[in-house]
């Protein structure tokens, strides 16, 4: 009987450890997903900034061309 109690205590501890590992893995996975999303958003912002800068330069060049043409 005593051996059975010890054995069940061991199994219970292993189950708890397994649950903790699963929770940690899930949190890690969520953190990685969050980091990936942040990175994608930052890259998108950078692309938008580059596009805006390019449009600004193009507009300035067009304005200069119009002035020279007058």
Buried (B, 14 or more C-beta within 10 A) or exposed (E): EEEEEEEEEEEEEEEEEEEEEEEEEEEEEEEEEEEEEEEEEEEEEEEEEEEEEEEEEEEEEEEEEEEEEE
